[in-house]
Amino acid sequence: MRVVEMAGKGPGPFAAMLLADMGADVVRIDRVGHSTVGSGPTGRGRRHVEVDLKQLEGVEFVLRLVSGADVLIEGFRPA
């Protein structure tokens, strides 16, 4: 199972950690310069990539990554 996690706080990283512990391929998307993977137990068992979502190339990259995923975890507040 492939999981894409948009960096955030709260239950999202915990859920991604549990899925990684159970064998899922988890890729975490962090903002450029704000990587938090490896800082604590919720960073274990996953890969990460830093992406600038303010650039078109970054948005296109994330859309391609998500299109091949089984699960998307994001914890953004509604606008």
N, C-alpha and C positions, 0 to 999 in steps of 0.2 A: 504494500500500500504506500503511495506517495502522498505526503502531507506538506503543504506550504503554509508556513506560519508568518504572518505579518507581525513584526516586533511590537510588543505592547506589554502591559502589566496586567496583573490579576489572574483570572483563571485560564487565559489563553496559553501562556507559557507552561503552566502546570499540565494542562491537557496534552500539549505537544510533547512534554517530557514523558508522560505516561505512555503515549503512543510510541515514542521512540524506544522506551523500555520494553515494549511488547513486540518490537521488530519493525516498526514502520520506518520508512525512509523519510526523515523530516528535514526540510530545508527552511531555515529562518531567514527572512528578509529584514535587514536592518537599514536604518538611515545611514548615509555616509558619515563616518566619524562617530557614530553612536552605537557601535556593536556592544552587546551585553552578553553574548554567548560565552560561556565559560566562567561567568561571574556568579557562582553559586550553583546549587544542585539542579536548577531548572535548565541549565545550559548543556547538560550532558546528553550524549547520544544523538547529536544532530549536527548538520553542516550549516554554514551560514554564508550569506553573501550580502555585501553592502551595495545599496542601490539608491541613486538620486531620483526620487519620484517627481521632482520638479522639471526633469528633462524628459523629452519625448522618448529617447532611447531607453531610459530606465523604465518608463511605463510600458513600453512595448516588450521589454525583457520580462517584466513581471507577468504580463498577460500571456506570453508564451509559456512561462513556467506554470502558471495556474491552469492553462488549457490542458496540460498533461497530468494534472494532479487529481487524486481521488477526493481529497479533503482540503478545504481552505479554512484556516483559523485566523480570525481578525477580531480585534476588540475595540474598534474605533467607535466613538460616540456618534450618534446621529447629528447631522448638522442642523 
